[in-house]
Amino acid sequence: MVWDVTQTVRVRLNVPDDRKSDIHATNKKFTYCANRTADWAWRYPDENCVTSKTEAEDGIYDDLREETDKLHSNLVQKAIKRATNDIGNCVDRLADGENTSKPEYDTFSIVYDKRAATYYRKKVSLATVNGRVECTYDLPENPDGTPHGEYLLNEDYSFSTSTVHYDSETDEFYLHAAMETEVDVTSPEKAEDSTVRGVDCNVDDHIAVTSTGRFIGNADSLNHQRREFEKRRASLQQTGTHSAHNTFQRIGDRFGRWSNDYLHQCSKELVAEANRHGCTHISFENWEQIRDRISDGKKFQQWAFNALQSQVEHKAEQVGIIVEKVEPAYTSQQCSKCGCTLEENRHGQHFECLDCEYMANADYNAAKNSARKLSVTLQQGQKSVAGGASCQYALKSGIVTVNAVKVASDTFVSVERESTNKPTASAVGNWHQTAFGETHRTGGSAMHCRTRRDRSSPRIGRSCIPTPRFGR
């Protein structure tokens, strides 16, 4: 199977001083076209908004060309496409009952494809309102191991539609070069060829815990950095002095940049470990279903979860791993060993099954349940579920083969269904560095399992609520 993979590389452009004004003038007209299109296509609530690029071009393209003194035709088309795509997203949000408004454009961002720009490995020729301007790339002396060397200068990658941006603080122009390539990967077509790795994301404690017993990131630290940054910005706004205003502008969205980089490191570790275990799938809970249950900083946590999954998807694609979502219902309350589902099984970060006495870190238990849910979904894609097709999911040590007819969420499965050589972890965790350079240890949750008691003598007063059998 061949997959298309795109990597974006940010490279500084060496623009001749006497041509910088031409690029600024081009952006001004490009922005005008995008805003003019948005004004024309946004017709809510009286009429249906125009979301078709073709319809918008038929209705407004000629006017835009005339109003911008013959701005390059492709730039006009790209401005129209940007506005109609954004309006389409707004229409989707309105359909979901969310509040939104007409898109407005005031930032420096010009879209260039291969007709409005000629891309080379070390320079680019850009169409402007005053002819073409040739800009060389500001590349590191030794590009090996950098995104420039890995993608921009790599002949295996070709240039695709990219954007030019401007940093007003440094008076520098940047090209966000989209580099494309095709990756030939072996993707499993049957459940018995699949190995699933579950991931449980958290508002507190660790950002992500996997079914392979990996504890990644620190959600508490991320939340702390966000709160401290927001308090500082609020304090500067209340001060109201010229100096405070300058400081407010200077720090900008520093936390956003730091948190994006922090999540990038977490996603990189998630994908690298899945690849080491030979996983074909990574299973996440469907965060659209759980965002209403997030008590603190809903919008921020939803953004963080979505950003993490998006980054994992992007990195996993390059190594042929598929990222899927599963329903989150009862993953934190269900025993990953016997299937007993009780709210009382979980106490904070500790999970202890009231039926089989299995004990583990609660998030680790949930990650295993997430993996098993996707395994069952893959099995149901077989021609015959009752045929015994199996799917594997990755654990801390080894893998488990889950049968399509009997899985832990259906009925009891003996202890042997779990890897018996899995070592006891008295302190599972990892070292991480905060935004201020402090290094300390995270994790430390005990994770072990007691031997299952004889089921012929059930414990008095404790019951297990089985979930429905799949395939019936």
NORGIDA-V388617 format. One record per residue. N is the residue number from 0. RES is the residue in three letters. SS is DSSP state (H for helix, E for strand, C for the rest). D_LAST is the distance of its C-alpha to the last C-alpha in Angstrom with 1 decimal. Layout:
# NORGIDA-V388617
n;res;ss;d_last
N;RES;SS;D_LAST
N;RES;SS;D_LAST
This chain:
# NORGIDA-V388617
n;res;ss;d_last
0;MET;C;33.2
1;VAL;E;36.0
2;TRP;E;35.6
3;ASP;E;38.3
4;VAL;E;39.4
5;THR;E;41.9
6;GLN;E;44.1
7;THR;E;46.5
8;VAL;E;49.9
9;ARG;E;52.4
10;VAL;E;56.0
11;ARG;E;59.3
12;LEU;E;61.5
13;ASN;E;65.2
14;VAL;C;66.4
15;PRO;C;70.1
16;ASP;H;71.7
17;ASP;H;73.2
18;ARG;H;69.8
19;LYS;H;67.8
20;SER;H;68.8
21;ASP;H;67.5
22;ILE;H;64.0
23;HIS;H;64.2
24;ALA;H;65.4
25;THR;H;62.5
26;ASN;H;60.0
27;LYS;H;61.7
28;LYS;H;61.3
29;PHE;H;57.8
30;THR;H;56.9
31;TYR;H;58.8
32;CYS;H;56.7
33;ALA;H;53.4
34;ASN;H;54.6
35;ARG;H;56.2
36;THR;H;52.9
37;ALA;H;51.0
38;ASP;H;53.5
39;TRP;H;53.3
40;ALA;H;49.5
41;TRP;C;48.6
42;ARG;C;48.7
43;TYR;C;46.4
44;PRO;C;46.4
45;ASP;C;48.5
46;GLU;C;46.9
47;ASN;C;44.2
48;CYS;C;45.0
49;VAL;C;45.7
50;THR;C;43.2
51;SER;C;44.0
52;LYS;H;46.5
53;THR;H;47.8
54;GLU;H;48.5
55;ALA;H;50.2
56;GLU;H;52.4
57;ASP;H;53.5
58;GLY;H;54.5
59;ILE;H;56.1
60;TYR;H;56.7
61;ASP;H;60.3
62;ASP;H;61.3
63;LEU;H;60.0
64;ARG;H;61.9
65;GLU;H;65.1
66;GLU;H;64.7
67;THR;C;64.3
68;ASP;C;67.2
69;LYS;C;65.1
70;LEU;C;62.7
71;HIS;C;61.1
72;SER;H;58.8
73;ASN;H;55.8
74;LEU;H;56.2
75;VAL;H;56.2
76;GLN;H;53.0
77;LYS;H;51.3
78;ALA;H;52.4
79;ILE;H;50.9
80;LYS;H;47.6
81;ARG;H;47.5
82;ALA;H;48.0
83;THR;H;45.6
84;ASN;H;42.8
85;ASP;H;43.5
86;ILE;H;43.6
87;GLY;H;40.3
88;ASN;H;38.8
89;CYS;H;40.6
90;VAL;H;39.1
91;ASP;H;35.6
92;ARG;H;36.5
93;LEU;H;38.0
94;ALA;H;34.8
95;ASP;C;33.0
96;GLY;C;35.6
97;GLU;C;37.6
98;ASN;C;41.4
99;THR;C;43.1
100;SER;C;46.4
101;LYS;C;48.2
102;PRO;C;48.4
103;GLU;C;51.8
104;TYR;C;53.2
105;ASP;C;56.1
106;THR;C;55.3
107;PHE;C;56.7
108;SER;E;54.1
109;ILE;E;54.9
110;VAL;E;52.3
111;TYR;E;53.8
112;ASP;C;52.3
113;LYS;C;54.2
114;ARG;C;56.3
115;ALA;C;57.7
116;ALA;E;57.9
117;THR;E;58.8
118;TYR;E;57.2
119;TYR;C;58.8
120;ARG;C;58.0
121;LYS;C;60.8
122;LYS;E;61.6
123;VAL;E;60.4
124;SER;E;62.3
125;LEU;E;61.2
126;ALA;E;62.2
127;THR;E;64.0
128;VAL;C;66.2
129;ASN;C;69.1
130;GLY;E;68.0
131;ARG;E;66.2
132;VAL;E;66.4
133;GLU;E;65.7
134;CYS;E;64.3
135;THR;E;63.9
136;TYR;E;61.2
137;ASP;E;62.1
138;LEU;C;60.5
139;PRO;C;60.8
140;GLU;C;63.4
141;ASN;C;60.8
142;PRO;C;57.5
143;ASP;C;55.8
144;GLY;C;52.7
145;THR;C;52.8
146;PRO;H;50.6
147;HIS;H;53.7
148;GLY;H;54.0
149;GLU;H;50.3
150;TYR;H;49.6
151;LEU;H;52.7
152;LEU;C;54.9
153;ASN;C;52.2
154;GLU;C;52.7
155;ASP;C;49.0
156;TYR;C;48.4
157;SER;E;49.6
158;PHE;E;50.5
159;SER;C;48.4
160;THR;C;49.0
161;SER;E;50.4
162;THR;E;52.1
163;VAL;E;55.5
164;HIS;E;55.9
165;TYR;E;58.9
166;ASP;E;59.6
167;SER;C;62.4
168;GLU;C;63.1
169;THR;C;64.0
170;ASP;C;65.0
171;GLU;E;62.8
172;PHE;E;60.6
173;TYR;E;57.3
174;LEU;E;55.2
175;HIS;E;51.5
176;ALA;E;51.0
177;ALA;E;47.5
178;MET;E;47.3
179;GLU;E;44.8
180;THR;E;43.7
181;GLU;E;41.1
182;VAL;E;39.0
183;ASP;E;37.7
184;VAL;C;34.6
185;THR;C;32.0
186;SER;C;28.6
187;PRO;C;25.5
188;GLU;C;23.6
189;LYS;C;20.8
190;ALA;H;18.7
191;GLU;H;20.6
192;ASP;H;23.8
193;SER;C;22.9
194;THR;E;24.1
195;VAL;E;23.2
196;ARG;E;25.6
197;GLY;E;24.7
198;VAL;E;27.4
199;ASP;E;27.8
200;CYS;E;30.6
201;ASN;C;32.8
202;VAL;C;35.4
203;ASP;C;37.3
204;ASP;C;38.3
205;HIS;C;37.0
206;ILE;C;35.9
207;ALA;E;33.1
208;VAL;E;31.6
209;THR;E;29.6
210;SER;C;27.1
211;THR;C;30.1
212;GLY;C;32.1
213;ARG;C;34.4
214;PHE;E;35.9
215;ILE;E;37.3
216;GLY;C;39.8
217;ASN;C;41.0
218;ALA;H;39.6
219;ASP;H;42.3
220;SER;H;45.0
221;LEU;H;43.7
222;ASN;H;43.7
223;HIS;H;47.1
224;GLN;H;48.6
225;ARG;H;47.2
226;ARG;H;48.7
227;GLU;H;52.1
228;PHE;H;52.3
229;GLU;H;51.6
230;LYS;H;54.2
231;ARG;H;56.8
232;ARG;H;56.2
233;ALA;H;56.5
234;SER;H;59.7
235;LEU;H;61.2
236;GLN;H;60.5
237;GLN;H;62.1
238;THR;H;65.2
239;GLY;C;66.0
240;THR;C;68.8
241;HIS;H;69.4
242;SER;H;68.7
243;ALA;H;65.4
244;HIS;H;64.4
245;ASN;H;65.2
246;THR;H;63.1
247;PHE;H;60.2
248;GLN;H;60.4
249;ARG;H;60.8
250;ILE;H;57.8
251;GLY;C;55.7
252;ASP;C;52.0
253;ARG;H;52.7
254;PHE;H;49.7
255;GLY;H;47.4
256;ARG;H;48.8
257;TRP;H;48.6
258;SER;H;45.0
259;ASN;H;43.9
260;ASP;H;45.6
261;TYR;H;44.0
262;LEU;H;40.5
263;HIS;H;41.5
264;GLN;H;42.3
265;CYS;H;39.0
266;SER;H;37.0
267;LYS;H;39.1
268;GLU;H;38.4
269;LEU;H;34.6
270;VAL;H;34.6
271;ALA;H;37.2
272;GLU;H;35.2
273;ALA;H;31.9
274;ASN;H;34.1
275;ARG;H;35.6
276;HIS;C;32.3
277;GLY;C;31.3
278;CYS;C;28.4
279;THR;C;27.0
280;HIS;E;25.2
281;ILE;E;26.1
282;SER;E;23.6
283;PHE;E;25.1
284;GLU;E;23.8
285;ASN;C;24.1
286;TRP;H;27.5
287;GLU;H;27.5
288;GLN;H;25.1
289;ILE;H;27.2
290;ARG;H;30.7
291;ASP;H;31.1
292;ARG;H;30.6
293;ILE;C;33.5
294;SER;C;36.5
295;ASP;C;39.4
296;GLY;C;40.4
297;LYS;H;37.3
298;LYS;H;38.7
299;PHE;H;40.0
300;GLN;H;36.9
301;GLN;H;34.8
302;TRP;H;37.4
303;ALA;H;37.4
304;PHE;H;33.6
305;ASN;H;33.6
306;ALA;H;36.7
307;LEU;H;35.3
308;GLN;H;32.1
309;SER;H;34.3
310;GLN;H;36.6
311;VAL;H;33.9
312;GLU;H;32.5
313;HIS;H;36.0
314;LYS;H;36.8
315;ALA;H;33.5
316;GLU;H;33.9
317;GLN;H;37.2
318;VAL;C;35.6
319;GLY;C;32.5
320;ILE;C;30.0
321;ILE;E;27.3
322;VAL;E;26.8
323;GLU;E;23.5
324;LYS;E;22.5
325;VAL;E;19.5
326;GLU;C;18.8
327;PRO;C;21.0
328;ALA;C;19.3
329;TYR;C;19.8
330;THR;C;20.9
331;SER;C;24.2
332;GLN;C;23.0
333;GLN;E;20.3
334;CYS;C;21.6
335;SER;C;21.1
336;LYS;C;21.6
337;CYS;C;19.6
338;GLY;C;17.3
339;CYS;C;19.3
340;THR;E;19.5
341;LEU;C;22.8
342;GLU;H;25.4
343;GLU;H;28.0
344;ASN;H;26.9
345;ARG;E;28.8
346;HIS;E;32.6
347;GLY;C;33.9
348;GLN;C;33.8
349;HIS;E;32.9
350;PHE;E;29.5
351;GLU;E;29.3
352;CYS;C;26.1
353;LEU;C;27.0
354;ASP;C;24.7
355;CYS;C;25.5
356;GLU;C;28.7
357;TYR;E;27.8
358;MET;E;30.3
359;ALA;E;30.6
360;ASN;E;31.8
361;ALA;H;29.4
362;ASP;H;29.3
363;TYR;H;28.8
364;ASN;H;25.7
365;ALA;H;24.4
366;ALA;H;25.1
367;LYS;H;23.1
368;ASN;H;20.1
369;SER;H;20.7
370;ALA;H;20.9
371;ARG;H;17.6
372;LYS;H;15.8
373;LEU;H;17.5
374;SER;H;16.7
375;VAL;H;12.9
376;THR;H;13.7
377;LEU;H;15.9
378;GLN;H;13.5
379;GLN;H;11.1
380;GLY;C;14.4
381;GLN;C;14.7
382;LYS;C;14.9
383;SER;C;12.4
384;VAL;H;10.0
385;ALA;H;9.9
386;GLY;H;13.6
387;GLY;C;14.3
388;ALA;C;15.8
389;SER;E;17.0
390;CYS;E;18.6
391;GLN;E;21.5
392;TYR;E;22.6
393;ALA;E;26.2
394;LEU;C;27.7
395;LYS;C;31.2
396;SER;C;32.0
397;GLY;C;30.0
398;ILE;E;26.4
399;VAL;E;23.1
400;THR;E;20.6
401;VAL;E;17.0
402;ASN;E;14.5
403;ALA;C;11.3
404;VAL;C;9.5
405;LYS;C;11.7
406;VAL;C;13.3
407;ALA;C;15.5
408;SER;C;13.5
409;ASP;C;10.7
410;THR;C;13.2
411;PHE;C;16.9
412;VAL;C;18.3
413;SER;C;22.0
414;VAL;H;24.8
415;GLU;H;25.3
416;ARG;H;22.4
417;GLU;C;25.0
418;SER;C;28.2
419;THR;C;30.7
420;ASN;C;33.7
421;LYS;C;33.0
422;PRO;C;36.4
423;THR;C;36.8
424;ALA;E;37.9
425;SER;E;40.4
426;ALA;E;41.2
427;VAL;E;38.9
428;GLY;C;40.4
429;ASN;C;42.6
430;TRP;E;45.9
431;HIS;E;46.2
432;GLN;E;49.1
433;THR;C;49.5
434;ALA;C;51.2
435;PHE;C;54.4
436;GLY;C;54.4
437;GLU;C;53.5
438;THR;E;51.5
439;HIS;E;49.6
440;ARG;E;46.6
441;THR;C;43.1
442;GLY;C;40.2
443;GLY;C;41.0
444;SER;E;37.8
445;ALA;E;37.3
446;MET;E;34.1
447;HIS;C;33.5
448;CYS;E;31.2
449;ARG;C;32.2
450;THR;C;31.3
451;ARG;C;28.3
452;ARG;C;29.6
453;ASP;C;28.6
454;ARG;C;25.4
455;SER;C;27.1
456;SER;C;29.3
457;PRO;C;27.3
458;ARG;C;29.4
459;ILE;C;30.6
460;GLY;C;29.8
461;ARG;C;27.1
462;SER;C;23.5
463;CYS;C;20.4
464;ILE;C;17.7
465;PRO;C;14.3
466;THR;C;12.0
467;PRO;C;8.3
468;ARG;C;6.2
469;PHE;C;5.6
470;GLY;C;3.8
471;ARG;C;0.0
